[in-house]
Amino acid sequence: MKQRFRLYKRKKGGRYYVHDDVTGKQESLGTSDRATAIRLFHSRQEAEQQPAVNLQIARAYLAASDPQIATRNWQLVMDEMVKLKKDQTQHRWQTAIKDKAFDYIRHLPILETRPEHFLRVLENGTVSTNVYLRRIHNFALDMTWLPWPVLARKRWPAVKHGEKRGITLAEHLAIVARETNPERKAYYQLAWYLGASQMDLAFLTAENVDWQNHVISYERNKTRSIAIMRMDEDMEEVLRDLPGSGPLFPYLRTVRSGDRATEFHQRCVGLGIKGVSLHSYRYAWAERAKTAGYPERFAQVNLGHNSRAMARAYSRKAPVEMPSLSEYERQQKAIIGINRNEPAAQATSA
């Protein structure tokens, strides 16, 4: 039987190489020792001549160090990942691994997984499937449950997220004007003023509102950091119509995040508004802050986005009190008005 590989030694450097007669590719064995090179060369030849046998041999070696490696499947990997998550992150993972696209590999042993298995999952899934499968795959590699990557990094399809934008003032006012439920109406109004996540907003209580100092503060569910913002007149007007003790949104805090999102989507459909969700209020807050010239460090703290700028300006545990965005917008408009009137005033005095 004609051998596919040939062993040779380069004069320059003294390294041993293997030449593939089929592809013409030359690959270094990474050694100058003849005995080691011959051993690696014969292993390459055996792998080519009897791949099935060598796969079983490899499994036997791996099983000696990890008895469960032959039976461990992708469902077990997913379950172990979920155990390491907490709170809402854990809930998101529990929802993500129920994706029907994962059924194709759910009970497939890890060692028997081939690239085409992952490609079928990605073809039948969504952007979310792509993101979570990458994390599951990397977790298996990190735990040494997977001895080699199923898909090389360059072979993963690019993650292409849909376009995201903030809700406009006109859209927000239309939704608020049409909303007949007082609790939901106030919820949407505070989302516009605070830019908080829908869960943090739904779980606000009267104790989060400091009327004496005109401040509203709350602990972020995701990061456990504290957000503090001064209230302006518009925000206080909304808060006065909410309960003076206990939860500010007694009904909305009892429903799932998906249900709150569905209710909001129904209002948008009724008004012909497309491309927005409850999360769009956070995008809108960020866009308004940038337009108004709101200090970047204030915006990053309020939205809970980590950055070097914020780390330089504030200590990690220091609570930051920020002016309300609406108040800051009015101040900027007043400054612009003053600057426009200055030339006229100077001309009059002259």
C-alpha positions as CSV (number, residue, x, y, z in Angstrom):
1,M,0.0,0.0,0.0
2,K,1.4,3.3,-1.1
3,Q,2.1,5.6,1.9
4,R,0.5,9.1,1.8
5,F,3.1,10.8,4.0
6,R,6.9,11.2,3.7
7,L,9.3,12.2,6.5
8,Y,12.2,14.5,5.8
9,K,14.6,16.8,7.7
10,R,15.4,20.3,6.7
11,K,19.0,21.3,6.6
12,K,18.2,24.8,7.9
13,G,17.2,24.5,11.6
14,G,17.4,20.7,11.6
15,R,13.6,20.3,12.2
16,Y,11.7,17.2,10.9
17,Y,8.7,17.7,8.5
18,V,6.0,15.6,7.1
19,H,5.1,15.9,3.4
20,D,1.5,15.0,2.3
21,D,1.6,13.6,-1.2
22,V,-2.1,14.1,-1.7
23,T,-2.4,17.8,-0.8
24,G,1.2,18.7,-1.2
25,K,1.2,20.3,2.2
26,Q,4.3,20.3,4.4
27,E,3.9,20.4,8.2
28,S,6.6,20.7,10.9
29,L,6.6,18.0,13.6
30,G,8.2,20.5,16.0
31,T,11.2,18.4,16.9
32,S,14.8,17.9,15.8
33,D,15.0,14.5,17.6
34,R,14.9,11.6,15.1
35,A,13.3,9.1,17.5
36,T,10.5,11.5,18.4
37,A,10.0,12.4,14.7
38,I,9.7,8.8,13.6
39,R,7.2,8.1,16.4
40,L,5.0,11.1,15.3
41,F,5.4,10.1,11.7
42,H,4.2,6.5,12.3
43,S,1.2,7.9,14.3
44,R,0.3,10.0,11.4
45,Q,0.5,7.0,9.1
46,E,-1.6,4.9,11.4
47,A,-4.2,7.6,11.7
48,E,-4.6,7.7,7.9
49,Q,-4.7,3.9,7.5
50,Q,-7.1,3.0,10.3
51,P,-9.0,6.1,11.5
52,A,-11.9,4.1,13.1
53,V,-9.5,2.0,15.2
54,N,-7.5,5.0,16.2
55,L,-10.7,6.8,17.3
56,Q,-11.5,3.9,19.6
57,I,-7.9,4.0,21.0
58,A,-8.2,7.7,21.6
59,R,-11.5,7.2,23.5
60,A,-9.9,4.5,25.6
61,Y,-7.1,6.8,26.6
62,L,-9.6,9.6,27.4
63,A,-11.9,7.3,29.3
64,A,-9.0,6.3,31.6
65,S,-8.8,9.9,32.9
66,D,-12.6,10.7,32.6
67,P,-14.9,7.7,32.9
68,Q,-18.0,9.8,31.9
69,I,-16.5,11.2,28.7
70,A,-18.0,8.5,26.5
71,T,-21.6,9.2,27.7
72,R,-21.5,12.9,28.5
73,N,-23.9,14.7,26.1
74,W,-24.7,18.3,25.3
75,Q,-27.8,18.4,27.5
76,L,-25.5,17.7,30.5
77,V,-23.3,20.6,29.4
78,M,-26.3,22.9,29.2
79,D,-27.5,21.9,32.6
80,E,-24.2,22.4,34.3
81,M,-23.9,25.9,32.7
82,V,-27.4,26.9,34.1
83,K,-26.3,25.9,37.6
84,L,-23.5,28.4,37.5
85,K,-25.8,31.3,36.6
86,K,-27.9,33.4,39.1
87,D,-31.1,35.4,39.2
88,Q,-32.3,36.7,35.8
89,T,-29.2,35.4,34.0
90,Q,-30.1,31.9,35.1
91,H,-33.7,32.4,33.9
92,R,-32.5,33.6,30.5
93,W,-30.3,30.5,30.2
94,Q,-33.1,28.2,31.2
95,T,-35.2,29.7,28.4
96,A,-32.3,29.6,25.9
97,I,-31.5,25.9,26.2
98,K,-35.2,25.0,25.5
99,D,-34.5,26.2,21.9
100,K,-35.8,23.5,19.6
101,A,-32.8,23.9,17.4
102,F,-30.7,22.3,20.2
103,D,-32.8,19.1,19.9
104,Y,-30.5,18.0,17.1
105,I,-27.6,17.6,19.5
106,R,-29.2,17.6,22.9
107,H,-28.6,13.8,23.5
108,L,-25.6,13.5,21.2
109,P,-22.4,12.4,23.0
110,I,-19.8,15.1,23.0
111,L,-17.1,12.9,21.5
112,E,-19.3,11.9,18.6
113,T,-20.1,15.5,17.6
114,R,-18.9,16.6,14.2
115,P,-19.0,20.0,12.5
116,E,-22.0,19.2,10.4
117,H,-24.0,18.6,13.6
118,F,-23.4,22.2,14.8
119,L,-24.1,23.5,11.3
120,R,-27.5,21.9,11.3
121,V,-28.3,23.5,14.6
122,L,-27.2,26.9,13.4
123,E,-29.2,26.5,10.2
124,N,-32.4,25.7,12.1
125,G,-31.8,28.3,14.9
126,T,-31.7,32.0,15.2
127,V,-29.2,34.6,16.2
128,S,-29.7,33.7,19.8
129,T,-29.0,30.0,19.0
130,N,-25.6,31.1,17.5
131,V,-24.7,33.1,20.5
132,Y,-25.6,30.4,23.1
133,L,-24.1,27.5,21.1
134,R,-20.8,29.3,21.1
135,R,-20.9,29.7,24.8
136,I,-21.9,26.1,25.4
137,H,-19.1,24.9,23.1
138,N,-16.5,27.1,24.8
139,F,-17.7,25.9,28.2
140,A,-17.2,22.3,27.2
141,L,-13.7,23.1,26.0
142,D,-12.8,25.0,29.2
143,M,-14.0,22.0,31.3
144,T,-11.9,19.6,29.1
145,W,-15.0,17.6,28.4
146,L,-14.3,18.4,24.7
147,P,-10.7,17.5,23.7
148,W,-10.8,19.6,20.5
149,P,-13.1,22.3,19.0
150,V,-16.0,21.1,17.0
151,L,-15.9,24.2,14.8
152,A,-12.9,26.3,14.3
153,R,-13.3,30.0,15.4
154,K,-13.2,31.2,11.7
155,R,-15.9,28.7,10.7
156,W,-18.6,30.0,13.0
157,P,-21.3,32.0,11.1
158,A,-21.1,35.7,12.0
159,V,-23.6,36.9,14.6
160,K,-25.9,39.4,12.9
161,H,-28.2,41.2,15.3
162,G,-31.4,42.9,14.1
163,E,-31.5,46.7,14.0
164,K,-32.2,48.3,17.4
165,R,-33.3,51.8,18.1
166,G,-34.8,54.0,20.7
167,I,-38.5,54.9,20.9
168,T,-39.1,58.4,19.7
169,L,-40.9,61.1,21.7
170,A,-43.8,61.1,19.3
171,E,-44.2,57.3,19.6
172,H,-43.9,57.5,23.4
173,L,-46.6,60.2,23.6
174,A,-48.9,58.2,21.3
175,I,-48.6,55.1,23.5
176,V,-49.2,57.0,26.7
177,A,-52.1,58.9,25.2
178,R,-53.8,55.7,24.1
179,E,-53.1,53.7,27.3
180,T,-56.2,53.5,29.5
181,N,-54.7,51.5,32.3
182,P,-53.3,54.0,34.9
183,E,-50.6,51.7,36.1
184,R,-49.2,50.8,32.7
185,K,-49.4,54.4,31.6
186,A,-47.3,55.5,34.6
187,Y,-44.9,52.6,33.9
188,Y,-44.3,53.8,30.4
189,Q,-43.9,57.4,31.6
190,L,-41.2,56.5,34.2
191,A,-39.5,54.3,31.6
192,W,-39.0,57.5,29.5
193,Y,-37.7,59.5,32.5
194,L,-35.5,56.9,34.2
195,G,-34.2,54.6,31.3
196,A,-34.3,51.7,33.8
197,S,-34.6,48.1,32.7
198,Q,-38.2,46.9,32.6
199,M,-37.7,44.6,35.7
200,D,-36.0,47.2,37.8
201,L,-38.8,49.6,37.0
202,A,-41.5,47.1,37.7
203,F,-40.1,46.3,41.2
204,L,-39.8,49.9,42.4
205,T,-41.5,50.6,45.7
206,A,-42.6,53.8,47.5
207,E,-39.5,53.3,49.7
208,N,-37.3,54.0,46.7
209,V,-38.7,57.5,46.5
210,D,-37.1,60.1,48.8
211,W,-39.6,63.0,48.6
212,Q,-37.6,65.1,51.1
213,N,-34.4,65.1,49.0
214,H,-36.3,64.8,45.7
215,V,-34.3,61.6,44.8
216,I,-35.3,58.2,43.5
217,S,-32.9,55.3,44.0
218,Y,-33.0,51.5,43.5
219,E,-30.7,48.5,43.3
220,R,-30.2,47.1,39.9
221,N,-31.4,43.5,39.7
222,K,-28.6,42.4,37.3
223,T,-25.5,44.1,38.8
224,R,-26.7,44.8,42.4
225,S,-25.3,48.3,42.0
226,I,-27.2,51.4,43.2
227,A,-28.8,53.9,40.8
228,I,-29.6,57.3,42.2
229,M,-31.3,60.1,40.3
230,R,-32.8,63.4,41.3
231,M,-36.5,63.8,40.4
232,D,-37.8,66.8,38.4
233,E,-41.3,68.1,38.4
234,D,-42.5,65.9,35.5
235,M,-41.3,62.8,37.3
236,E,-42.8,63.8,40.6
237,E,-46.1,64.4,38.9
238,V,-46.2,60.8,37.7
239,L,-45.1,59.4,41.1
240,R,-47.7,61.3,43.0
241,D,-50.4,59.3,41.3
242,L,-48.8,56.0,42.4
243,P,-49.2,54.2,45.7
244,G,-47.7,56.0,48.7
245,S,-46.5,52.7,50.3
246,G,-45.5,49.3,49.0
247,P,-45.0,48.5,45.3
248,L,-45.5,51.3,42.8
249,F,-46.7,48.8,40.2
250,P,-48.6,46.0,42.1
251,Y,-49.8,44.2,39.0
252,L,-46.8,44.6,36.7
253,R,-44.4,43.3,39.2
254,T,-46.3,40.0,39.4
255,V,-46.2,39.2,35.7
256,R,-43.3,37.8,33.7
257,S,-40.9,40.0,31.7
258,G,-42.2,38.4,28.6
259,D,-45.8,39.3,29.5
260,R,-44.9,42.9,30.1
261,A,-43.1,43.0,26.7
262,T,-46.1,41.4,25.0
263,E,-48.5,43.9,26.5
264,F,-46.3,46.7,25.2
265,H,-46.0,45.1,21.8
266,Q,-49.8,45.0,21.5
267,R,-50.0,48.7,22.1
268,C,-47.4,49.3,19.4
269,V,-49.2,47.1,16.9
270,G,-52.4,49.0,17.6
271,L,-50.7,52.3,16.8
272,G,-48.7,51.0,13.8
273,I,-45.4,51.5,15.6
274,K,-42.7,49.1,14.4
275,G,-39.1,48.2,15.5
276,V,-39.4,49.0,19.2
277,S,-39.8,47.1,22.4
278,L,-39.8,47.9,26.1
279,H,-36.0,47.8,25.9
280,S,-36.1,50.6,23.4
281,Y,-36.8,53.0,26.3
282,R,-33.1,52.4,27.4
283,Y,-31.9,53.2,23.9
284,A,-34.1,56.3,23.8
285,W,-32.6,57.5,27.1
286,A,-29.1,57.0,25.8
287,E,-29.8,58.8,22.6
288,R,-31.5,61.7,24.4
289,A,-28.5,62.0,26.7
290,K,-26.1,62.2,23.9
291,T,-28.2,64.8,22.0
292,A,-28.5,66.9,25.1
293,G,-24.8,66.8,25.9
294,Y,-25.4,64.9,29.1
295,P,-22.1,64.0,30.8
296,E,-21.1,60.6,29.6
297,R,-20.1,59.4,33.0
298,F,-23.7,60.2,34.3
299,A,-25.3,58.3,31.4
300,Q,-23.1,55.2,31.9
301,V,-23.8,55.0,35.6
302,N,-27.5,55.4,35.1
303,L,-27.7,52.8,32.4
304,G,-25.4,50.4,34.2
305,H,-22.8,50.2,31.5
306,N,-19.2,49.6,32.7
307,S,-16.5,51.7,31.2
308,R,-13.0,53.0,31.9
309,A,-14.3,56.6,32.1
310,M,-16.6,55.7,34.9
311,A,-14.0,53.7,36.7
312,R,-11.6,56.7,36.6
313,A,-14.2,59.1,37.8
314,Y,-15.8,57.1,40.6
315,S,-14.8,54.4,43.0
316,R,-16.4,51.0,42.6
317,K,-18.8,51.2,45.5
318,A,-19.4,54.9,45.6
319,P,-23.1,55.7,44.9
320,V,-23.5,58.5,42.3
321,E,-26.4,61.0,42.4
322,M,-27.3,62.2,39.0
323,P,-29.5,65.1,37.9
324,S,-32.6,64.0,36.0
325,L,-32.2,64.0,32.2
326,S,-35.3,66.2,31.7
327,E,-33.9,68.8,34.1
328,Y,-30.6,68.7,32.3
329,E,-32.3,69.1,28.9
330,R,-34.2,72.2,30.1
331,Q,-30.9,73.7,31.4
332,Q,-29.2,73.2,28.1
333,K,-32.1,74.9,26.3
334,A,-32.0,77.8,28.7
335,I,-28.2,78.2,28.1
336,I,-28.7,78.2,24.4
337,G,-31.4,80.9,24.8
338,I,-29.1,83.1,26.9
339,N,-26.2,82.8,24.4
340,R,-28.5,83.8,21.5
341,N,-29.7,86.9,23.3
342,E,-26.2,88.1,24.3
343,P,-25.3,89.7,21.0
344,A,-28.6,91.6,20.9
345,A,-28.1,92.8,24.5
346,Q,-24.5,94.0,23.7
347,A,-25.7,95.9,20.6
348,T,-28.4,97.6,22.7
349,S,-25.9,98.7,25.4
350,A,-23.5,100.0,22.8
